[in-house]
Amino acid sequence: MRYPSSKNTEYLDTKIAIPTSLGGSGNGANPKEVLVASVTTCYAATLTFVLESRKLPVAELTVNSEASISDNEFKIIHYPHRRLFYVQIDWVRK
């Protein structure tokens, strides 16, 4: 089985390597890191769509994710952080 040593696209230039603990060079992102980054990107894009479709005024959105692997489970947990726009409305009483 061959693994690419890098992945180049218009917006992404990433070295990919098998971890040294699995017999690889370790000179790049390991496949788990690439997978978690991809899933996190999809999650953030979906969350952005949902927030915008509900017309929520989001000023900033970041997502931190962590992954864990055991013998029978691969789990990715997302921790979204959003900052909403603050709009001050001055009420005029007559």
Disulfide bonds with the S-S distance in Angstrom:
none
